[in-house]
Amino acid sequence: MSDSRQRMHTTSQRPASPAQQTPAPQTPVAEGTALQLPPSIPLEEWQDIGRKIFGAADSTSWWLGDWLAYGRSTYPDRYRRAVEETLLDYQTLRNYAWVSRRYAPRRRRATLSFQHHAELASLPEAEQEYWMDRAERLNWSKSFLRNRVRAARQGEEPAAVEARVDIHLNLPQERRTRWSQAASAAEQDLQSWAMSMLDDAAAHILRQDEAA
């Protein structure tokens, strides 16, 4: 009897398996080098986690840029060495700082990524605002924004606008009145408003085609 009890006691003292030692988390756990997720989470929750991670990463770009800009102005003779001691890539940080300096915090659009802003950083402020307005309103990707800006620089976009000026439509009075009211609300004349709406619709279709 004593031998049997001894064997049972010995068995109970066996070390737990690795799986028993590190059970799967019941909620997401973020650590320095890993993100642990529960074994099964709904698709919507998984997507929401991704959006939060992307948002944090995007904010970090602004924070690093502002941090370096502060160090450069406050500690001009020592900030370079301090940056090198962080093990962060200096050139990357310089790019972050340059973009951050091109946009005062009040002008930064939370609905657009840091990379959206970087695409427009070299432009004058008025042009930045124009393109950010359109990218924000039409939910343009960074790549689509880059292509539209490039087309404008090459003269392709103004030509397209000029071609649309010659379009003539015979509208029922009710529709013309409604469109005129919408243009007035947007503080535009009817022709400019109509061209803007057509341009936005074309951009939406082209963006869907690009994503397909």
C-alpha positions as CSV (number, residue, x, y, z in Angstrom):
1,M,0.0,0.0,0.0
2,S,2.8,2.4,0.9
3,D,4.5,1.7,-2.4
4,S,1.4,2.5,-4.3
5,R,0.9,5.8,-2.5
6,Q,4.6,6.6,-3.1
7,R,4.2,6.1,-6.9
8,M,1.1,8.2,-7.0
9,H,2.9,11.0,-5.1
10,T,5.8,10.8,-7.5
11,T,3.6,11.1,-10.5
12,S,1.8,14.2,-9.2
13,Q,5.2,15.9,-8.9
14,R,6.1,15.6,-12.6
15,P,6.8,19.0,-14.2
16,A,4.0,20.5,-16.3
17,S,4.3,20.4,-20.1
18,P,5.2,23.7,-21.9
19,A,1.6,24.0,-23.0
20,Q,0.4,23.8,-19.4
21,Q,3.0,26.3,-18.3
22,T,2.0,29.0,-20.9
23,P,-1.7,28.7,-21.5
24,A,-3.2,30.6,-24.4
25,P,-4.4,34.1,-23.3
26,Q,-8.1,34.8,-22.9
27,T,-7.6,38.3,-24.2
28,P,-4.9,39.9,-26.5
29,V,-1.6,40.4,-24.7
30,A,1.0,42.7,-26.2
31,E,4.6,42.3,-25.2
32,G,7.9,43.7,-26.3
33,T,8.5,41.1,-29.0
34,A,5.1,39.4,-29.5
35,L,1.4,39.8,-29.7
36,Q,-0.5,36.8,-28.2
37,L,-4.0,36.3,-29.3
38,P,-6.7,34.0,-28.0
39,P,-7.1,30.7,-29.9
40,S,-10.3,31.9,-31.6
41,I,-11.6,35.5,-31.9
42,P,-14.2,36.9,-34.2
43,L,-13.1,38.4,-37.5
44,E,-14.4,41.8,-36.5
45,E,-12.4,41.8,-33.3
46,W,-9.2,40.7,-35.1
47,Q,-9.7,43.5,-37.6
48,D,-10.2,46.1,-34.8
49,I,-7.0,44.9,-33.2
50,G,-5.2,45.5,-36.5
51,R,-6.6,49.0,-36.9
52,K,-5.4,49.9,-33.4
53,I,-1.9,48.6,-34.1
54,F,-1.7,50.5,-37.4
55,G,-3.0,53.6,-35.6
56,A,-0.3,53.3,-32.9
57,A,2.4,52.7,-35.5
58,D,1.3,55.8,-37.4
59,S,1.2,57.9,-34.3
60,T,4.7,56.7,-33.4
61,S,6.1,58.2,-36.7
62,W,4.7,61.6,-35.6
63,W,6.0,61.2,-32.1
64,L,9.5,60.3,-33.3
65,G,9.6,63.2,-35.7
66,D,8.6,65.7,-33.0
67,W,11.0,64.1,-30.6
68,L,13.9,64.5,-33.0
69,A,12.9,68.0,-33.9
70,Y,12.8,69.0,-30.3
71,G,16.3,67.4,-29.6
72,R,17.7,69.2,-32.6
73,S,16.6,72.6,-31.5
74,T,17.1,72.1,-27.7
75,Y,20.4,70.1,-27.8
76,P,22.0,70.9,-31.1
77,D,25.5,69.8,-30.0
78,R,24.4,66.5,-28.4
79,Y,21.2,65.2,-30.0
80,R,23.0,63.3,-32.8
81,R,24.9,61.2,-30.3
82,A,21.8,60.7,-28.2
83,V,19.9,59.4,-31.2
84,E,22.7,57.0,-32.2
85,E,22.5,55.5,-28.7
86,T,18.9,54.6,-29.2
87,L,19.8,52.2,-32.0
88,L,17.2,53.8,-34.2
89,D,18.1,54.5,-37.8
90,Y,19.2,58.2,-38.0
91,Q,18.2,58.8,-41.6
92,T,14.7,57.4,-41.0
93,L,14.3,59.6,-38.0
94,R,15.5,62.6,-40.1
95,N,12.8,61.9,-42.6
96,Y,10.2,61.7,-39.8
97,A,11.4,65.0,-38.4
98,W,11.3,66.7,-41.8
99,V,7.7,65.6,-42.4
100,S,6.8,66.7,-38.8
101,R,8.3,70.1,-39.4
102,R,6.3,70.5,-42.6
103,Y,3.0,70.1,-40.7
104,A,2.1,72.0,-37.5
105,P,0.1,69.6,-35.2
106,R,-3.2,71.5,-35.9
107,R,-2.8,70.7,-39.7
108,R,-2.2,67.0,-39.3
109,R,-5.2,64.9,-40.4
110,A,-6.0,62.0,-38.1
111,T,-7.9,60.3,-40.9
112,L,-4.8,60.2,-43.1
113,S,-1.7,58.2,-42.4
114,F,1.8,59.7,-41.8
115,Q,2.7,58.4,-45.2
116,H,-0.1,60.4,-46.8
117,H,1.4,63.5,-45.3
118,A,4.9,62.5,-46.4
119,E,3.7,62.3,-50.0
120,L,2.7,65.9,-49.8
121,A,5.4,67.3,-47.5
122,S,7.4,69.0,-50.3
123,L,4.4,70.9,-51.6
124,P,3.4,74.5,-50.5
125,E,1.0,74.6,-47.7
126,A,-2.0,75.5,-49.8
127,E,-1.4,72.6,-52.1
128,Q,-1.0,70.3,-49.2
129,E,-4.4,71.3,-47.9
130,Y,-6.0,70.9,-51.3
131,W,-4.7,67.3,-51.7
132,M,-5.4,66.3,-48.1
133,D,-9.0,67.5,-48.4
134,R,-9.5,65.3,-51.5
135,A,-7.6,62.3,-50.0
136,E,-9.6,62.6,-46.8
137,R,-13.0,63.0,-48.5
138,L,-12.5,60.3,-51.0
139,N,-10.6,57.9,-48.8
140,W,-7.6,57.7,-51.2
141,S,-4.8,55.2,-50.4
142,K,-1.3,56.6,-50.2
143,S,-0.4,55.1,-53.6
144,F,-3.5,56.6,-55.3
145,L,-2.7,60.0,-53.8
146,R,0.8,59.8,-55.1
147,N,-0.4,58.9,-58.6
148,R,-2.9,61.8,-58.6
149,V,-0.2,64.3,-57.5
150,R,2.2,63.0,-60.1
151,A,-0.4,63.4,-62.8
152,A,-1.1,67.0,-61.7
153,R,2.6,67.8,-61.8
154,Q,2.9,66.3,-65.3
155,G,-0.1,68.4,-66.5
156,E,-2.4,65.5,-67.0
157,E,-5.0,66.5,-64.4
158,P,-5.5,70.1,-65.6
159,A,-6.0,68.8,-69.1
160,A,-8.7,66.4,-67.9
161,V,-10.5,69.2,-66.1
162,E,-10.3,71.4,-69.2
163,A,-11.9,68.7,-71.3
164,R,-14.8,68.4,-68.9
165,V,-15.6,72.1,-69.2
166,D,-17.0,71.5,-72.7
167,I,-19.6,68.9,-71.5
168,H,-23.1,70.2,-71.9
169,L,-26.2,68.5,-70.2
170,N,-29.9,69.1,-70.8
171,L,-31.3,68.9,-67.3
172,P,-34.9,68.9,-66.1
173,Q,-35.5,72.1,-64.1
174,E,-36.1,70.2,-60.9
175,R,-32.7,68.5,-61.1
176,R,-30.9,71.7,-62.1
177,T,-32.5,73.5,-59.1
178,R,-31.4,70.8,-56.7
179,W,-27.9,70.8,-58.1
180,S,-27.7,74.6,-57.9
181,Q,-28.7,74.4,-54.3
182,A,-26.0,71.8,-53.6
183,A,-23.4,73.9,-55.4
184,S,-24.4,77.0,-53.4
185,A,-24.1,75.0,-50.1
186,A,-20.6,74.0,-51.2
187,E,-19.8,77.7,-52.0
188,Q,-19.2,76.9,-55.7
189,D,-20.8,77.8,-59.0
190,L,-22.8,75.0,-60.6
191,Q,-20.2,74.2,-63.3
192,S,-17.3,73.9,-60.8
193,W,-19.4,71.9,-58.4
194,A,-20.5,69.5,-61.2
195,M,-16.9,69.0,-62.4
196,S,-15.8,68.4,-58.8
197,M,-18.5,65.7,-58.3
198,L,-17.6,64.0,-61.6
199,D,-14.0,64.1,-60.8
200,D,-14.6,62.6,-57.4
201,A,-16.9,59.9,-58.8
202,A,-14.2,59.0,-61.4
203,A,-11.6,58.8,-58.6
204,H,-13.8,56.5,-56.6
205,I,-14.2,54.1,-59.5
206,L,-10.5,54.2,-60.4
207,R,-9.6,53.5,-56.8
208,Q,-11.9,50.5,-56.7
209,D,-10.3,49.2,-60.0
210,E,-6.9,49.7,-58.5
211,A,-7.8,47.7,-55.4
212,A,-9.4,44.8,-57.5
